[in-house]
Amino acid sequence: MKKTIVVLTGAGVSAESGIATFRGSGGLWNGYSIEDVATPQGWHANPEMVLEFYNERRKDAAKAEPNAAHRALAKLEKAYDVQVITQNVDDLHERGGSTNVLHLHGILRQVRSTTHPNLVYDIGDKAIKLGDTCEKGGQLRPHIVWFGEAVPMIERAVRIASKADIFIVIGTSLVVYPAASLIHYVPKFAPKYLVDPNIGGVDGVSNLTIFQKKATEGVTELVDKLLGEV
Ligand code: APR
């Protein structure tokens, strides 16, 4: 039977595709403060600005290409059951070839109705503006989990993490909860790997091997090692 590898990724895995990380930029995110564009309060105060911000991010993500780290993770599927859990809202894992991707914090290319949250639409790289509505007339908003909002996918993610034979963490500062707590649900005996040029947030984690490297280099190396073990 194939072993299960669970991979938790953050902004660092997409950094070398040209998508800015969140906390690497002095509290500003592409020139915006996170509170203004990634909270329900920000949305109520200035929905136009929030829509514009995500329109730009959506366009940037559509132009970006998967990098060697995304592609290496897809290669792992040759020998393992692989489940990617990502905090990223881009679709670079999918375009890099991964087939099981759970988005904890939403998806840039999707929008949903503010009045009927079950109405979710795929809009590709298109922009939305005030006045763009669902079929029932409710304003559309980004299908993104903002700070202060529930993370509906977390229970599924916890179940997945608790069944990992091998767990890999790539490019996340591990400061945003509940995502950062996932590693603590992984079985104690399971080998764990961390790929990140800056190490933190992994105190007390058992069986941990650290690749203190950028994703393209560290993930490629790790994937070669894991494929060599089967
Ligand atoms: N390769 C690997 N890791 C990298 C690279 C790289 N080339 N460049 C930077 N990193 C690492 C940084 O060292 C840091 O640990 O990526 C991490 C990025 O951390 P954050 O910017 O905090 O991003 P992330 O952990 O994904 O943020 C979590 O916070 O803003 C919210 O909802 C948003 O999903 C996001 C969540």
py3Dmol code that shows the C-alpha trace and the ligand (Angstrom):
import py3Dmol

protein = """\
ATOM      1  CA  MET A   1       0.000   0.000   0.000  1.00  0.00           C
ATOM      2  CA  LYS A   2       1.203   3.505  -0.795  1.00  0.00           C
ATOM      3  CA  LYS A   3       2.203   5.725   2.096  1.00  0.00           C
ATOM      4  CA  THR A   4       0.333   8.973   2.603  1.00  0.00           C
ATOM      5  CA  ILE A   5       2.245  12.223   2.411  1.00  0.00           C
ATOM      6  CA  VAL A   6       0.503  15.347   3.646  1.00  0.00           C
ATOM      7  CA  VAL A   7       2.003  18.673   2.591  1.00  0.00           C
ATOM      8  CA  LEU A   8       1.170  21.984   4.267  1.00  0.00           C
ATOM      9  CA  THR A   9       2.208  25.006   2.229  1.00  0.00           C
ATOM     10  CA  GLY A  10       2.220  28.757   2.702  1.00  0.00           C
ATOM     11  CA  ALA A  11       3.163  31.830   0.739  1.00  0.00           C
ATOM     12  CA  GLY A  12       6.844  30.768   0.561  1.00  0.00           C
ATOM     13  CA  VAL A  13       6.137  27.989  -1.943  1.00  0.00           C
ATOM     14  CA  SER A  14       4.852  30.567  -4.429  1.00  0.00           C
ATOM     15  CA  ALA A  15       7.478  33.249  -3.660  1.00  0.00           C
ATOM     16  CA  GLU A  16       9.772  32.110  -6.452  1.00  0.00           C
ATOM     17  CA  SER A  17       6.847  32.299  -8.864  1.00  0.00           C
ATOM     18  CA  GLY A  18       6.807  36.032  -8.149  1.00  0.00           C
ATOM     19  CA  ILE A  19       3.887  36.161  -5.680  1.00  0.00           C
ATOM     20  CA  ALA A  20       4.725  38.282  -2.621  1.00  0.00           C
ATOM     21  CA  THR A  21       4.648  36.641   0.835  1.00  0.00           C
ATOM     22  CA  PHE A  22       2.564  38.321   3.544  1.00  0.00           C
ATOM     23  CA  ARG A  23       4.938  38.965   6.390  1.00  0.00           C
ATOM     24  CA  GLY A  24       8.065  39.633   4.375  1.00  0.00           C
ATOM     25  CA  SER A  25       7.023  43.144   3.470  1.00  0.00           C
ATOM     26  CA  GLY A  26       7.001  45.219   6.654  1.00  0.00           C
ATOM     27  CA  GLY A  27       3.308  44.804   7.510  1.00  0.00           C
ATOM     28  CA  LEU A  28       2.216  46.019   4.112  1.00  0.00           C
ATOM     29  CA  TRP A  29       0.990  43.606   1.522  1.00  0.00           C
ATOM     30  CA  ASN A  30       1.564  44.930  -1.988  1.00  0.00           C
ATOM     31  CA  GLY A  31       1.154  48.402  -0.501  1.00  0.00           C
ATOM     32  CA  TYR A  32      -2.066  47.689   1.441  1.00  0.00           C
ATOM     33  CA  SER A  33      -2.460  47.057   5.155  1.00  0.00           C
ATOM     34  CA  ILE A  34      -3.758  43.568   5.904  1.00  0.00           C
ATOM     35  CA  GLU A  35      -6.499  44.991   8.188  1.00  0.00           C
ATOM     36  CA  ASP A  36      -7.848  47.137   5.346  1.00  0.00           C
ATOM     37  CA  VAL A  37      -8.112  44.389   2.764  1.00  0.00           C
ATOM     38  CA  ALA A  38      -8.348  41.071   4.611  1.00  0.00           C
ATOM     39  CA  THR A  39     -10.921  41.567   7.372  1.00  0.00           C
ATOM     40  CA  PRO A  40     -14.737  41.846   7.429  1.00  0.00           C
ATOM     41  CA  GLN A  41     -14.265  45.349   8.917  1.00  0.00           C
ATOM     42  CA  GLY A  42     -12.141  46.373   5.930  1.00  0.00           C
ATOM     43  CA  TRP A  43     -14.808  45.059   3.577  1.00  0.00           C
ATOM     44  CA  HIS A  44     -17.569  47.028   5.306  1.00  0.00           C
ATOM     45  CA  ALA A  45     -15.471  50.196   5.413  1.00  0.00           C
ATOM     46  CA  ASN A  46     -14.359  50.167   1.790  1.00  0.00           C
ATOM     47  CA  PRO A  47     -15.609  47.277  -0.359  1.00  0.00           C
ATOM     48  CA  GLU A  48     -14.406  48.967  -3.537  1.00  0.00           C
ATOM     49  CA  MET A  49     -10.810  48.959  -2.340  1.00  0.00           C
ATOM     50  CA  VAL A  50     -11.054  45.328  -1.188  1.00  0.00           C
ATOM     51  CA  LEU A  51     -12.441  44.245  -4.564  1.00  0.00           C
ATOM     52  CA  GLU A  52      -9.696  46.165  -6.347  1.00  0.00           C
ATOM     53  CA  PHE A  53      -7.026  44.561  -4.154  1.00  0.00           C
ATOM     54  CA  TYR A  54      -8.240  41.035  -4.949  1.00  0.00           C
ATOM     55  CA  ASN A  55      -8.710  41.913  -8.622  1.00  0.00           C
ATOM     56  CA  GLU A  56      -4.998  42.766  -8.726  1.00  0.00           C
ATOM     57  CA  ARG A  57      -3.993  39.620  -6.817  1.00  0.00           C
ATOM     58  CA  ARG A  58      -6.149  37.493  -9.155  1.00  0.00           C
ATOM     59  CA  LYS A  59      -4.490  39.002 -12.208  1.00  0.00           C
ATOM     60  CA  ASP A  60      -0.991  38.530 -10.725  1.00  0.00           C
ATOM     61  CA  ALA A  61      -1.683  34.905  -9.827  1.00  0.00           C
ATOM     62  CA  ALA A  62      -3.035  34.134 -13.297  1.00  0.00           C
ATOM     63  CA  LYS A  63       0.170  35.510 -14.846  1.00  0.00           C
ATOM     64  CA  ALA A  64       2.434  33.565 -12.471  1.00  0.00           C
ATOM     65  CA  GLU A  65       3.726  30.121 -13.367  1.00  0.00           C
ATOM     66  CA  PRO A  66       4.207  27.127 -11.058  1.00  0.00           C
ATOM     67  CA  ASN A  67       7.844  26.738  -9.989  1.00  0.00           C
ATOM     68  CA  ALA A  68      10.098  23.716  -9.469  1.00  0.00           C
ATOM     69  CA  ALA A  69       8.710  23.183  -5.947  1.00  0.00           C
ATOM     70  CA  HIS A  70       5.084  22.931  -7.136  1.00  0.00           C
ATOM     71  CA  ARG A  71       6.162  20.566  -9.908  1.00  0.00           C
ATOM     72  CA  ALA A  72       8.286  18.392  -7.614  1.00  0.00           C
ATOM     73  CA  LEU A  73       5.316  17.903  -5.256  1.00  0.00           C
ATOM     74  CA  ALA A  74       3.250  16.683  -8.217  1.00  0.00           C
ATOM     75  CA  LYS A  75       5.991  14.136  -9.014  1.00  0.00           C
ATOM     76  CA  LEU A  76       5.593  12.624  -5.540  1.00  0.00           C
ATOM     77  CA  GLU A  77       2.206  11.274  -6.640  1.00  0.00           C
ATOM     78  CA  LYS A  78       4.012   8.618  -8.703  1.00  0.00           C
ATOM     79  CA  ALA A  79       4.883   6.750  -5.527  1.00  0.00           C
ATOM     80  CA  TYR A  80       2.748   8.167  -2.708  1.00  0.00           C
ATOM     81  CA  ASP A  81      -0.797   9.202  -1.915  1.00  0.00           C
ATOM     82  CA  VAL A  82      -0.276  12.932  -1.664  1.00  0.00           C
ATOM     83  CA  GLN A  83      -2.630  15.468  -0.109  1.00  0.00           C
ATOM     84  CA  VAL A  84      -1.656  19.113  -0.321  1.00  0.00           C
ATOM     85  CA  ILE A  85      -3.179  21.472   2.243  1.00  0.00           C
ATOM     86  CA  THR A  86      -2.383  25.027   1.247  1.00  0.00           C
ATOM     87  CA  GLN A  87      -2.929  28.387   2.881  1.00  0.00           C
ATOM     88  CA  ASN A  88      -2.383  29.960  -0.525  1.00  0.00           C
ATOM     89  CA  VAL A  89      -5.205  31.337  -2.607  1.00  0.00           C
ATOM     90  CA  ASP A  90      -3.410  30.933  -5.935  1.00  0.00           C
ATOM     91  CA  ASP A  91      -3.848  27.803  -8.059  1.00  0.00           C
ATOM     92  CA  LEU A  92      -0.172  27.082  -8.670  1.00  0.00           C
ATOM     93  CA  HIS A  93      -0.278  23.653  -7.000  1.00  0.00           C
ATOM     94  CA  GLU A  94      -3.064  22.569  -9.346  1.00  0.00           C
ATOM     95  CA  ARG A  95      -1.334  24.035 -12.383  1.00  0.00           C
ATOM     96  CA  GLY A  96       1.911  22.394 -11.243  1.00  0.00           C
ATOM     97  CA  GLY A  97       0.168  19.026 -11.480  1.00  0.00           C
ATOM     98  CA  SER A  98      -0.985  18.206  -7.937  1.00  0.00           C
ATOM     99  CA  THR A  99      -4.361  16.491  -7.981  1.00  0.00           C
ATOM    100  CA  ASN A 100      -5.468  16.683  -4.317  1.00  0.00           C
ATOM    101  CA  VAL A 101      -5.341  20.244  -3.085  1.00  0.00           C
ATOM    102  CA  LEU A 102      -7.303  21.591  -0.126  1.00  0.00           C
ATOM    103  CA  HIS A 103      -7.405  25.396   0.114  1.00  0.00           C
ATOM    104  CA  LEU A 104      -7.715  26.436   3.744  1.00  0.00           C
ATOM    105  CA  HIS A 105      -7.984  30.173   3.090  1.00  0.00           C
ATOM    106  CA  GLY A 106     -10.039  30.244  -0.084  1.00  0.00           C
ATOM    107  CA  ILE A 107      -9.377  30.569  -3.790  1.00  0.00           C
ATOM    108  CA  LEU A 108      -8.643  33.759  -5.730  1.00  0.00           C
ATOM    109  CA  ARG A 109     -10.383  32.656  -8.896  1.00  0.00           C
ATOM    110  CA  GLN A 110     -13.639  32.087  -7.037  1.00  0.00           C
ATOM    111  CA  VAL A 111     -16.161  34.633  -5.750  1.00  0.00           C
ATOM    112  CA  ARG A 112     -19.300  34.104  -3.709  1.00  0.00           C
ATOM    113  CA  SER A 113     -22.549  35.821  -2.940  1.00  0.00           C
ATOM    114  CA  THR A 114     -22.693  37.931   0.226  1.00  0.00           C
ATOM    115  CA  THR A 115     -26.392  37.094   0.628  1.00  0.00           C
ATOM    116  CA  HIS A 116     -26.294  33.405  -0.421  1.00  0.00           C
ATOM    117  CA  PRO A 117     -22.847  32.109   0.626  1.00  0.00           C
ATOM    118  CA  ASN A 118     -23.447  28.752  -1.050  1.00  0.00           C
ATOM    119  CA  LEU A 119     -23.440  30.462  -4.439  1.00  0.00           C
ATOM    120  CA  VAL A 120     -19.788  30.300  -5.473  1.00  0.00           C
ATOM    121  CA  TYR A 121     -18.608  31.126  -8.977  1.00  0.00           C
ATOM    122  CA  ASP A 122     -15.358  30.498 -10.826  1.00  0.00           C
ATOM    123  CA  ILE A 123     -14.392  33.716 -12.594  1.00  0.00           C
ATOM    124  CA  GLY A 124     -10.890  32.802 -13.753  1.00  0.00           C
ATOM    125  CA  ASP A 125      -8.745  35.946 -13.889  1.00  0.00           C
ATOM    126  CA  LYS A 126     -11.666  38.376 -14.311  1.00  0.00           C
ATOM    127  CA  ALA A 127     -12.268  41.429 -12.122  1.00  0.00           C
ATOM    128  CA  ILE A 128     -15.396  42.036 -10.051  1.00  0.00           C
ATOM    129  CA  LYS A 129     -16.731  45.413  -8.987  1.00  0.00           C
ATOM    130  CA  LEU A 130     -19.438  46.888  -6.770  1.00  0.00           C
ATOM    131  CA  GLY A 131     -22.776  46.084  -8.404  1.00  0.00           C
ATOM    132  CA  ASP A 132     -21.689  42.653  -9.691  1.00  0.00           C
ATOM    133  CA  THR A 133     -24.196  40.278  -8.154  1.00  0.00           C
ATOM    134  CA  CYS A 134     -25.182  36.627  -7.888  1.00  0.00           C
ATOM    135  CA  GLU A 135     -28.320  35.412  -9.661  1.00  0.00           C
ATOM    136  CA  LYS A 136     -30.353  36.385  -6.582  1.00  0.00           C
ATOM    137  CA  GLY A 137     -29.078  39.942  -6.569  1.00  0.00           C
ATOM    138  CA  GLY A 138     -26.526  39.750  -3.738  1.00  0.00           C
ATOM    139  CA  GLN A 139     -23.189  41.534  -4.099  1.00  0.00           C
ATOM    140  CA  LEU A 140     -20.276  39.235  -4.944  1.00  0.00           C
ATOM    141  CA  ARG A 141     -17.186  39.139  -2.732  1.00  0.00           C
ATOM    142  CA  PRO A 142     -13.874  37.264  -2.952  1.00  0.00           C
ATOM    143  CA  HIS A 143     -14.124  33.598  -1.858  1.00  0.00           C
ATOM    144  CA  ILE A 144     -11.338  34.190   0.653  1.00  0.00           C
ATOM    145  CA  VAL A 145     -11.153  33.508   4.383  1.00  0.00           C
ATOM    146  CA  TRP A 146     -10.413  36.848   6.020  1.00  0.00           C
ATOM    147  CA  PHE A 147      -8.923  37.385   9.463  1.00  0.00           C
ATOM    148  CA  GLY A 148     -11.673  36.980  12.041  1.00  0.00           C
ATOM    149  CA  GLU A 149     -13.692  34.612   9.824  1.00  0.00           C
ATOM    150  CA  ALA A 150     -14.225  30.886  10.349  1.00  0.00           C
ATOM    151  CA  VAL A 151     -12.028  28.428   8.459  1.00  0.00           C
ATOM    152  CA  PRO A 152     -14.585  25.902   7.182  1.00  0.00           C
ATOM    153  CA  MET A 153     -11.985  23.486   5.781  1.00  0.00           C
ATOM    154  CA  ILE A 154     -10.029  23.102   9.011  1.00  0.00           C
ATOM    155  CA  GLU A 155     -11.846  20.010  10.251  1.00  0.00           C
ATOM    156  CA  ARG A 156     -11.154  18.180   7.025  1.00  0.00           C
ATOM    157  CA  ALA A 157      -7.547  19.310   7.202  1.00  0.00           C
ATOM    158  CA  VAL A 158      -7.187  18.017  10.781  1.00  0.00           C
ATOM    159  CA  ARG A 159      -8.544  14.611   9.727  1.00  0.00           C
ATOM    160  CA  ILE A 160      -6.092  14.487   6.840  1.00  0.00           C
ATOM    161  CA  ALA A 161      -3.110  15.564   8.972  1.00  0.00           C
ATOM    162  CA  SER A 162      -3.894  12.967  11.617  1.00  0.00           C
ATOM    163  CA  LYS A 163      -3.552  10.184   9.010  1.00  0.00           C
ATOM    164  CA  ALA A 164      -0.184  11.310   7.610  1.00  0.00           C
ATOM    165  CA  ASP A 165       2.639   8.779   7.323  1.00  0.00           C
ATOM    166  CA  ILE A 166       4.937  11.640   6.347  1.00  0.00           C
ATOM    167  CA  PHE A 167       4.269  15.362   6.827  1.00  0.00           C
ATOM    168  CA  ILE A 168       5.966  18.189   4.937  1.00  0.00           C
ATOM    169  CA  VAL A 169       5.720  21.903   5.751  1.00  0.00           C
ATOM    170  CA  ILE A 170       6.868  24.403   3.122  1.00  0.00           C
ATOM    171  CA  GLY A 171       7.179  28.182   3.198  1.00  0.00           C
ATOM    172  CA  THR A 172       4.906  29.225   6.014  1.00  0.00           C
ATOM    173  CA  SER A 173       5.681  31.355   9.056  1.00  0.00           C
ATOM    174  CA  LEU A 174       3.269  29.148  11.073  1.00  0.00           C
ATOM    175  CA  VAL A 175       1.837  32.147  12.895  1.00  0.00           C
ATOM    176  CA  VAL A 176      -1.733  32.059  11.562  1.00  0.00           C
ATOM    177  CA  TYR A 177      -4.125  29.740  13.388  1.00  0.00           C
ATOM    178  CA  PRO A 178      -5.740  27.279  13.047  1.00  0.00           C
ATOM    179  CA  ALA A 179      -3.492  26.306  10.099  1.00  0.00           C
ATOM    180  CA  ALA A 180      -0.368  26.493  12.257  1.00  0.00           C
ATOM    181  CA  SER A 181      -1.776  23.928  14.675  1.00  0.00           C
ATOM    182  CA  LEU A 182      -2.124  21.196  12.016  1.00  0.00           C
ATOM    183  CA  ILE A 183       1.384  19.847  12.617  1.00  0.00           C
ATOM    184  CA  HIS A 184       0.351  18.930  16.167  1.00  0.00           C
ATOM    185  CA  TYR A 185      -2.276  16.486  14.854  1.00  0.00           C
ATOM    186  CA  VAL A 186       0.288  14.513  12.865  1.00  0.00           C
ATOM    187  CA  PRO A 187       1.184  11.173  14.503  1.00  0.00           C
ATOM    188  CA  LYS A 188       4.277  11.472  16.711  1.00  0.00           C
ATOM    189  CA  PHE A 189       6.200   8.728  14.933  1.00  0.00           C
ATOM    190  CA  ALA A 190       5.632  10.169  11.432  1.00  0.00           C
ATOM    191  CA  PRO A 191       8.718  11.754   9.844  1.00  0.00           C
ATOM    192  CA  LYS A 192       8.244  15.496   9.418  1.00  0.00           C
ATOM    193  CA  TYR A 193      10.123  17.846   7.119  1.00  0.00           C
ATOM    194  CA  LEU A 194      10.279  21.615   7.026  1.00  0.00           C
ATOM    195  CA  VAL A 195      11.497  23.565   3.985  1.00  0.00           C
ATOM    196  CA  ASP A 196      11.930  27.287   4.633  1.00  0.00           C
ATOM    197  CA  PRO A 197      14.901  29.657   4.576  1.00  0.00           C
ATOM    198  CA  ASN A 198      13.698  31.029   7.949  1.00  0.00           C
ATOM    199  CA  ILE A 199      12.933  28.520  10.636  1.00  0.00           C
ATOM    200  CA  GLY A 200      10.343  29.133  13.364  1.00  0.00           C
ATOM    201  CA  GLY A 201       7.111  27.835  14.831  1.00  0.00           C
ATOM    202  CA  VAL A 202       8.231  24.217  15.129  1.00  0.00           C
ATOM    203  CA  ASP A 203       9.323  24.019  18.757  1.00  0.00           C
ATOM    204  CA  GLY A 204       8.529  20.666  20.320  1.00  0.00           C
ATOM    205  CA  VAL A 205       7.797  18.922  17.007  1.00  0.00           C
ATOM    206  CA  SER A 206       9.082  15.339  17.064  1.00  0.00           C
ATOM    207  CA  ASN A 207      10.924  13.555  14.248  1.00  0.00           C
ATOM    208  CA  LEU A 208      11.629  16.792  12.396  1.00  0.00           C
ATOM    209  CA  THR A 209      14.213  17.286   9.642  1.00  0.00           C
ATOM    210  CA  ILE A 210      14.839  20.845   8.498  1.00  0.00           C
ATOM    211  CA  PHE A 211      15.855  21.955   5.002  1.00  0.00           C
ATOM    212  CA  GLN A 212      16.792  25.567   5.592  1.00  0.00           C
ATOM    213  CA  LYS A 213      16.487  26.448   1.926  1.00  0.00           C
ATOM    214  CA  LYS A 214      14.281  28.140  -0.606  1.00  0.00           C
ATOM    215  CA  ALA A 215      11.397  26.022  -1.827  1.00  0.00           C
ATOM    216  CA  THR A 216      12.642  25.349  -5.365  1.00  0.00           C
ATOM    217  CA  GLU A 217      15.907  23.921  -4.060  1.00  0.00           C
ATOM    218  CA  GLY A 218      14.758  22.328  -0.786  1.00  0.00           C
ATOM    219  CA  VAL A 219      11.585  20.703  -2.112  1.00  0.00           C
ATOM    220  CA  THR A 220      13.344  19.277  -5.165  1.00  0.00           C
ATOM    221  CA  GLU A 221      15.988  17.749  -2.890  1.00  0.00           C
ATOM    222  CA  LEU A 222      13.413  16.380  -0.449  1.00  0.00           C
ATOM    223  CA  VAL A 223      11.238  14.895  -3.190  1.00  0.00           C
ATOM    224  CA  ASP A 224      14.257  13.124  -4.737  1.00  0.00           C
ATOM    225  CA  LYS A 225      15.080  11.699  -1.312  1.00  0.00           C
ATOM    226  CA  LEU A 226      11.497  10.496  -0.692  1.00  0.00           C
ATOM    227  CA  LEU A 227      11.179   8.974  -4.169  1.00  0.00           C
ATOM    228  CA  GLY A 228      14.464   7.175  -3.511  1.00  0.00           C
ATOM    229  CA  GLU A 229      13.004   5.571  -0.381  1.00  0.00           C
ATOM    230  CA  VAL A 230      10.208   3.590  -2.099  1.00  0.00           C
TER     231      VAL A 230
END
"""
ligand_1 = """\
36
APR
N 10.949 29.327 -0.280
C 10.402 28.835 0.859
N 9.955 29.622 1.849
C 10.055 30.947 1.682
C 10.610 31.540 0.533
C 11.068 30.664 -0.484
N 11.606 31.112 -1.617
N 10.555 32.898 0.678
C 9.993 33.126 1.874
N 9.691 31.967 2.488
C 9.065 31.716 3.781
C 9.323 32.754 4.846
O 10.550 32.464 5.506
C 8.127 32.566 5.768
O 8.363 31.564 6.738
O 7.677 31.732 3.585
C 7.028 32.088 4.806
C 5.986 33.121 4.471
O 5.277 33.455 5.633
P 3.989 34.388 5.590
O 4.292 35.553 4.726
O 3.580 34.605 6.985
O 2.919 33.494 4.799
P 1.973 32.349 5.337
O 2.624 31.575 6.435
O 1.503 31.600 4.151
O 0.763 33.179 5.926
C -0.334 32.509 6.467
O -1.600 34.520 6.750
O -1.945 36.545 5.703
C -2.507 35.346 6.049
O -4.263 34.099 5.125
C -2.964 34.578 4.838
O -2.582 32.302 4.189
C -1.996 33.445 4.763
C -1.614 33.221 6.211
"""
view = py3Dmol.view(width=600, height=400)
view.addModel(protein, "pdb")
view.setStyle({"model": 0}, {"cartoon": {"style": "trace"}})
view.addModel(ligand_1, "xyz")
view.setStyle({"model": 1}, {"stick": {}})
view.zoomTo()
view.show()
